[in-house]
């Protein structure tokens, strides 16, 4: 991870500390971790975002989740949300 990546993750962790039930924070965490190649952490955050009410139709359209769409966990989540 580069310096910017570390700063972004720290900022998202702080946002999560301040708003631990924010679907938007978890969604941002999911796309950030996906971009860093940390797919398990990204999927955990995406699952939490959806659990908190993040709209599935946005997940389906957002290119930030492209790498996650290849994963079995994403497929499983997709089946539950359809």
C-alpha positions, 0 to 999 in steps of 0.5 A, a space after each residue: 500500500 502506498 502513502 495515499 492508500 494508507 491515508 484513505 483507509 485510515 480516513 475510512 476507519 475513522 469515518 466508521 468509528 464515527 458512524 458505525 452504522 452508515 451504509 455509505 461508509 461501508 460502501 466506500 470501504 468496500 470499493 477502497 479495499 476492492 481497489 487495493 485488491 483486499 477482496 475478503 475485506 471488501 466483501 465483508 464491507 459490502 455485505 455490511 453496507 447491503 445489510 444496513 440498506 445500501 441499495 443493491 441496484 447501485 451495487 450492480 451498476 457501480 464499477 467499483 465492485 467489478 473485481 468483487 463480481 468475480 468472487 463466489 461471495 459476491 454471487 451468493 450475495 447477489 442471489 440473496 438480494 435479487 
